[in-house]
Amino acid sequence: MIEVQISLNSIDKVKSFVNAITQFDFDFDLISGRYVIDAKSIMGIFSLDLSKPIDLKIHAEEGKEEVMEVIKPYLV
């Protein structure tokens, strides 16, 4: 599992982030305070406070390098 912080401070960033991670079969969780949501859910993401960085948990054992390359534009 990988844990990083990301910033999704615009609608366009949210849409491109979800489109980027949906190509992977494993789970992605966004954690903001006590809320944990599926990172592939646009509606779920918009329920979070996007004005500050959000913790992203990536449940992957293989292909970590590829995932990190895809999410690089969103890293804090």
Backbone torsions as a table, in degrees:
resi	resn	phi	psi	omega
1	MET	NA	141.9	178.9
2	ILE	-116.0	138.4	174.4
3	GLU	-124.5	125.6	178.4
4	VAL	-139.2	167.4	173.6
5	GLN	-107.3	137.2	179.0
6	ILE	-127.6	163.5	176.4
7	SER	-123.9	125.2	178.0
8	LEU	-126.0	69.3	-170.5
9	ASN	-94.3	15.8	174.5
10	SER	-148.7	158.6	-179.8
11	ILE	-62.2	-40.8	180.0
12	ASP	-63.5	-38.6	177.9
13	LYS	-64.9	-40.2	179.1
14	VAL	-62.5	-48.2	-178.6
15	LYS	-62.4	-44.5	-178.9
16	SER	-69.4	-34.9	177.2
17	PHE	-62.7	-49.5	-179.5
18	VAL	-61.7	-43.1	177.8
19	ASN	-61.7	-37.1	-178.3
20	ALA	-69.4	-41.2	-174.8
21	ILE	-85.5	-17.0	-178.9
22	THR	-68.6	-13.6	177.4
23	GLN	-72.7	-14.0	-179.4
24	PHE	-98.4	145.4	-176.5
25	ASP	-83.8	-18.1	-176.1
26	PHE	-86.3	172.7	-173.4
27	ASP	-87.2	145.5	175.0
28	PHE	-126.7	128.9	177.6
29	ASP	-118.0	138.5	172.4
30	LEU	-106.2	133.2	-177.7
31	ILE	-122.0	122.8	177.5
32	SER	-134.8	107.7	-175.3
33	GLY	64.7	-123.6	179.5
34	ARG	-97.9	5.8	-179.8
35	TYR	-95.3	134.5	175.4
36	VAL	-125.5	122.0	-179.7
37	ILE	-129.3	160.9	176.5
38	ASP	-71.8	122.0	-176.8
39	ALA	-69.5	-11.8	177.7
40	LYS	-88.6	2.3	-179.2
41	SER	-102.6	108.9	179.8
42	ILE	-61.6	-43.7	-180.0
43	MET	-62.8	-39.1	177.5
44	GLY	-63.4	-41.8	-180.0
45	ILE	-62.3	-40.9	-179.0
46	PHE	-70.8	-9.8	175.6
47	SER	-84.2	-7.3	-179.4
48	LEU	-94.1	163.7	173.9
49	ASP	-80.2	104.4	-175.4
50	LEU	-89.2	4.8	-179.8
51	SER	-79.0	-11.7	178.4
52	LYS	-130.2	163.8	-179.2
53	PRO	-60.2	150.4	-177.9
54	ILE	-120.9	142.6	176.4
55	ASP	-80.0	133.4	178.0
56	LEU	-116.9	124.5	174.5
57	LYS	-106.7	126.8	179.9
58	ILE	-111.5	117.8	-177.6
59	HIS	-92.7	74.7	-177.2
60	ALA	-130.8	141.3	174.3
61	GLU	-106.7	-31.8	179.4
62	GLU	-119.8	156.7	176.0
63	GLY	74.0	22.9	-177.7
64	LYS	-62.1	-38.7	-178.5
65	GLU	-63.1	-41.0	-179.8
66	GLU	-65.4	-41.9	178.5
67	VAL	-63.2	-45.7	-179.3
68	MET	-61.6	-35.3	178.1
69	GLU	-66.6	-40.8	-178.7
70	VAL	-68.2	-38.8	-176.6
71	ILE	-91.1	0.7	-177.7
72	LYS	-51.7	-40.9	-179.6
73	PRO	-64.9	-15.3	-176.2
74	TYR	-102.9	-7.7	-178.0
75	LEU	-67.7	145.8	179.0
76	VAL	-83.6	NA	NA
